[in-house]
Amino acid sequence: MARLIILLCLLCSATSCQTNDQDALFLAMIHMAPVLANSVEDIATNAQTIASAMKEAKERGADWVMTPELALTGYKFTQKIGIDWIEPGVDKWVVQLQNTANDLDMVLFLSHLEQDPETLLRYNTLFVINRDGMIIGRHRKINTLPGSESWSVPGESPTIVTVDGVSIGLMICADAWPPDHAKILKNKGAEILLSTANWAPGLYGPGDSWEQRVKETGLALFVNNRTGAEDDLDMTSAVSVLVTPSPSGAERIFEYHSEDDTIILLDYQRTEKALSGYQVVTF
């Protein structure tokens, strides 16, 4: 893996993988280990980690930034902090990162939770925040897991949002398991797929589901996974990936895992559905 990183990064400049091609998408994935929230102070710590990673990504030329699933709380937060702290509407940590996106002129795909102010139902949500710090879209996870995600209810439908003229189909982790979700996004006009994830390898891992969704839709799929461990949940070998269409159906052209918090910077050519290069930065 280290050798592959060096070879691909030789295609980039010393400080940026960005090109002058307007077809290029320069996207950063924050492959991090969120602090499992025992208190709201831990949530604030995770928000600061994301803000710092966004600043680093901006300095290296990134336009869009993704986070892993439930990046502000950790996945098993209900076992520690519970749910009584959750308030209706967008919370202050999301607002903080909206301000960061505005200050840095960046697009942020932020995975967090929310409580609907009207129904008071709680959701596992992927917020899309534009360069002005405005929430321009949100996807509520549909394939929620019984037990570990019993604090939330499933969203109603797959979501598309348009950013910089690109129609993006949104997924959260297990939304990529059945074919229905990605096919609906394709039929709605999605040009690429983005998924935030907290998906460990193994018996209940993703298997070839990411490749299958790309094969079925013909759309590139970016998956921002995470690292770290939460009790019996070991994510240190979990991978963030980029899967693209290929003559055989689908190919995982990028795969990365690390025990350290890292920023993955991908220079993607949308027409060619290929990488010009990438960088991996520890932070």
C-alpha positions in Angstrom: 0.0 0.0 0.0 2.8 2.5 0.9 4.5 1.8 -2.5 1.3 2.4 -4.3 0.7 5.7 -2.5 4.2 6.9 -3.6 3.7 5.9 -7.2 0.4 7.5 -7.6 1.4 10.7 -5.8 4.2 11.1 -8.3 1.4 12.0 -10.7 0.6 15.0 -8.5 2.4 18.2 -7.5 4.2 18.3 -4.2 1.3 20.2 -2.5 -1.8 19.4 -4.6 -3.4 16.8 -6.8 -5.5 19.5 -8.5 -5.6 19.9 -12.3 -6.8 22.6 -14.6 -9.3 20.3 -16.1 -12.8 21.6 -15.2 -14.0 18.0 -15.4 -11.8 17.2 -12.4 -13.3 16.7 -9.0 -10.9 17.1 -6.1 -12.4 15.5 -3.1 -11.1 14.8 0.5 -12.2 12.0 2.7 -11.6 12.3 6.4 -10.7 8.7 7.4 -10.7 9.3 11.2 -11.4 7.6 14.5 -14.1 9.6 16.2 -14.0 9.9 19.9 -16.8 7.8 21.2 -19.0 10.4 22.9 -19.2 10.0 26.7 -20.1 13.7 27.0 -20.9 16.7 24.8 -17.3 17.7 25.2 -16.3 14.7 23.2 -18.7 15.8 20.4 -17.0 19.2 20.5 -13.6 17.4 20.1 -14.8 15.5 17.1 -16.1 18.8 15.5 -12.7 20.4 16.0 -11.0 17.4 14.5 -13.2 17.7 11.4 -12.7 21.5 11.2 -8.9 21.0 11.4 -9.0 18.3 8.7 -11.1 20.6 6.5 -8.4 23.4 6.8 -5.7 20.9 5.9 -7.6 19.7 2.9 -8.3 23.3 1.8 -4.6 24.1 1.9 -4.0 21.2 -0.4 -6.6 22.3 -2.9 -9.7 20.2 -2.0 -13.1 21.4 -3.0 -15.4 18.9 -1.3 -14.9 17.1 2.0 -16.6 13.9 3.3 -16.7 12.4 6.8 -17.4 8.8 8.0 -20.8 7.8 9.4 -21.7 9.5 12.7 -18.4 11.3 12.8 -19.4 13.7 15.6 -20.5 11.0 18.1 -18.9 7.7 17.2 -21.2 4.8 16.2 -22.0 3.3 19.6 -22.7 6.7 21.3 -26.0 5.5 22.9 -24.0 3.1 25.1 -22.1 6.1 26.6 -23.8 9.5 26.3 -27.3 8.1 25.6 -29.9 10.2 23.6 -31.3 12.7 26.2 -28.8 15.4 24.9 -30.3 15.4 21.4 -32.5 18.4 20.7 -34.9 19.1 17.8 -33.4 20.8 14.8 -29.8 21.3 13.7 -27.4 21.2 16.7 -24.6 23.6 17.5 -21.8 21.3 16.2 -23.4 21.2 12.8 -23.7 24.9 12.9 -20.1 25.2 13.8 -19.1 23.2 10.8 -21.4 25.1 8.6 -19.4 28.2 9.6 -16.2 26.4 8.8 -17.4 25.4 5.4 -18.4 29.1 4.8 -15.0 30.4 6.1 -13.1 28.0 3.9 -15.3 28.1 0.8 -15.7 24.3 0.8 -18.5 21.8 0.4 -19.0 19.5 3.3 -20.8 16.1 3.4 -21.2 15.7 7.2 -22.6 12.5 8.7 -24.4 13.2 12.0 -27.7 12.6 13.7 -30.7 14.9 13.9 -34.1 15.1 15.5 -36.9 16.4 13.3 -38.3 19.5 14.9 -41.9 18.7 13.8 -42.2 14.9 14.3 -39.4 14.6 17.0 -38.2 11.5 15.2 -34.5 10.9 15.2 -32.5 10.1 12.1 -29.0 9.0 11.0 -28.4 11.9 8.5 -25.9 12.9 5.9 -26.0 16.7 5.6 -24.8 18.5 2.5 -23.4 21.9 3.3 -22.4 24.3 0.5 -19.6 26.9 0.3 -21.9 29.5 1.9 -22.4 27.3 4.9 -26.0 26.5 4.0 -27.6 23.0 4.3 -28.7 22.4 0.7 -29.7 18.7 1.2 -29.8 15.9 3.6 -30.2 12.1 3.3 -31.7 10.1 6.1 -30.3 6.6 6.3 -32.9 4.1 5.0 -31.3 0.7 5.9 -30.9 1.3 9.6 -29.8 -1.7 11.7 -31.9 -3.1 14.5 -30.3 -2.9 17.9 -27.3 -0.7 17.2 -29.4 2.0 15.4 -32.6 1.5 17.3 -32.3 5.2 18.4 -33.2 6.2 14.8 -36.0 5.6 12.3 -35.4 4.9 8.6 -35.6 7.7 6.1 -38.3 7.6 3.4 -36.4 7.8 0.1 -33.0 8.0 -1.6 -31.7 11.5 -2.0 -30.0 13.4 -4.8 -28.4 16.8 -4.3 -26.7 19.0 -7.0 -23.3 20.4 -6.1 -21.2 22.4 -8.6 -23.5 21.2 -11.4 -23.0 17.5 -10.4 -26.0 15.4 -9.5 -24.9 13.3 -6.5 -26.7 10.2 -5.1 -26.3 10.0 -1.4 -26.0 6.8 0.7 -25.1 5.9 4.3 -23.3 2.7 4.9 -25.8 -0.3 4.6 -27.9 1.7 2.1 -25.4 0.2 -0.3 -26.3 -3.4 0.7 -29.4 -3.9 -1.4 -29.6 -2.9 -5.1 -32.8 -0.8 -4.8 -31.3 2.4 -3.3 -28.5 2.9 -5.9 -30.9 2.0 -8.8 -33.4 4.6 -7.7 -30.6 7.2 -7.5 -29.5 6.3 -11.0 -33.0 6.6 -12.3 -33.4 10.0 -10.6 -30.4 11.3 -12.6 -27.4 10.8 -10.2 -24.0 11.2 -12.0 -21.9 9.9 -9.1 -22.6 8.2 -5.7 -21.2 9.2 -2.4 -21.5 7.1 0.8 -20.5 7.8 4.3 -19.8 4.6 6.2 -19.0 2.8 9.5 -18.6 -0.6 8.0 -16.1 -3.1 9.3 -14.7 -6.0 7.2 -15.6 -9.6 8.1 -18.7 -11.7 8.2 -21.1 -8.7 8.2 -18.8 -6.5 6.1 -19.6 -4.9 2.8 -18.3 -7.8 0.8 -18.7 -6.9 -2.9 -21.8 -4.8 -2.4 -20.0 -1.6 -3.5 -18.8 -3.2 -6.7 -22.2 -4.6 -7.4 -23.9 -1.2 -7.0 -21.4 0.3 -9.5 -21.8 -2.6 -11.9 -25.6 -2.2 -11.8 -25.6 1.6 -12.2 -22.5 2.4 -14.2 -21.8 5.2 -11.6 -18.6 5.8 -9.7 -19.0 5.3 -5.9 -16.9 7.1 -3.3 -17.1 5.5 0.2 -15.7 7.4 3.2 -15.2 4.8 6.0 -13.4 5.2 9.3 -10.8 3.8 11.6 -10.4 3.2 15.4 -12.2 0.9 17.8 -15.2 1.1 20.0 -15.4 -1.7 22.5 -15.8 -4.8 20.3 -16.2 -2.8 17.1 -12.7 -2.8 15.5 -12.6 -0.5 12.5 -8.8 -0.3 12.1 -8.9 -2.5 9.0 -12.0 -0.8 7.5 -11.4 0.7 4.1 -12.4 3.8 2.3 -12.7 3.2 -1.4 -13.4 4.5 -4.9 -15.1 2.0 -7.2 -15.6 2.9 -10.9 -17.2 1.1 -13.8 -14.8 -1.2 -15.8 -15.1 -3.6 -18.8 -15.7 -6.4 -16.3 -18.4 -4.4 -14.5 -16.7 -2.6 -11.6 -13.2 -2.0 -10.3 -12.0 -0.8 -6.9 -9.4 1.6 -8.2 -8.6 3.0 -4.8 -8.6 1.4 -1.3 -7.1 2.6 1.9 -7.1 1.8 5.6 -5.0 3.1 8.4 -4.9 3.1 12.2 -4.1 6.8 12.1 -6.4 9.7 11.4 -5.8 10.5 7.7 -7.1 12.8 5.0 -7.4 11.1 1.6 -7.3 13.5 -1.3 -8.6 12.1 -4.6 -8.2 13.8 -8.0 -11.0 12.3 -10.0 -11.7 12.8 -13.7 -15.5 12.5 -14.1 -15.6 11.9 -17.9 -12.8 9.3 -17.9 -14.0 7.9 -14.5 -10.4 7.6 -13.4 -8.0 8.9 -10.9 -5.3 11.4 -11.9 -3.6 10.8 -8.6 -4.1 11.0 -4.8 -2.4 11.9 -1.6 -2.8 10.5 1.9 -2.0 13.0 4.8 -1.8 12.1 8.5 -3.2 14.7 10.7 
